[in-house]
Amino acid sequence: MDVHDDKVMQKRQILKFDLKKMNEQVKEVSDDIAIEFALTIKINGKEFATLVCTPTHLKELIIGFLAGEGLIRSIEDIRDINIDINTGFAFIELKNKSINVSDFNEKRFVGSCCGKSRQFYFQNDVKTAKTINSKVSMTVSQCLNLMSLLEDQSKHFKKTGGVHQGALCNRTEILIFQSDIGRHNVLDKIYGQCLLQKMTFHEKCIVFSGRISSEVLLKVAKIGVGLIISKSAPTNLALDLADDLGITVIGFVRGSKINVYTHSERIIT
């Protein structure tokens, strides 16, 4: 068990039924359950939002979340971050004291399941979502290999079945890996870590385990990455946004197959 296992999952005794086993149809076993944690963010003393998340890499999560909302542009915009894991509060002091938190939709609750907080995403997207002109390109084999690398690192999903995974990659390797119970939290953590490490997004892609919804697509646009590779499916609104914003969407990356939905010019055949 590594340093983060006790924050990602906990043990619980359950009854396991299996009708195919004649002599052992039910037994009590210890199961790994994904941890769900509520983190309330206060900015300059005022409550801003509550994120439902996995309680790992919370600093990265907060920074990526605030950058995606347009409250900060870089890590230098933050004077101080104080996270109290025991009470579930994060206290953020911005250098710009004139920012009115109420202008960013005060006291929003961002759940761990995408699709239930659309009003959260649509208010400031015009300011923060970028049209992408990335020159990144990939072969089909590179896309398949990156998905394989992501799955190799997804030990918490294999144990709990309750978390999503995502990674910032170049053509051949994972540069940043993050996991969380929330799909959009994974992307915020990646974004926050990039800002902390002052990484560039030139010729990078996002490899992702979950469905590509409109919220996920907008997160990718706000990060500034031109290609997302997912094991799962996209939605029609996500594809409409990807067309408009210049993002290549690849889904159903499984076995030897991929589906390219938008901006296929980035896929080398």
C-alpha angles and dihedrals in degrees: 000000000000127000094274101044094089089054095048101044145007134204121253131176112238139169113248119201125198117174092189092068109079098195099032110037094148133026138161113247139169112250133191112239124193114243119236116203133183116218118188115203121210118191119199088342096310125109110247113167145337117229121200105213152133106281097239129104090008093162090056090046093053095046093048092046094051092046091050090052093051095244091120135021098194141002088265089071090069120081097184142354120198117179120191104195092183095060098029095239131128118196114204124188114195123201090228103074093179094071110117106216090197089068088067096059103276123236099007120175113218110196126207092245118077119231100043100084105048094142087061093060102042103057102072102017094106089061099043110028110092132209103237123227096174118155092207115139133182139188119229089248091054091052091051092046093051091051089051090052090050092051091049089059096044097096095139091055090049090053100041108016084215108098137070126225134210138170141192107228143175119214096288112020148033113257099177127017125191137168135192142154087251122067094212091045089061090058093045089053091050091048092047093049090049091053092047091050093038091232123171124229096219110139092352131132138195118239111199140182101206142069115290102235126171089264092053092047092051091050089054090049092050091051089051101237119144101204134047123187118196138178089215139055133283126227124235094248091051090053092048089053092045090053091051096043098044098246125147111225119200120181142174092037098178134140106331098335138089134175117220110202107171139019095007090178088091092062113086114214 
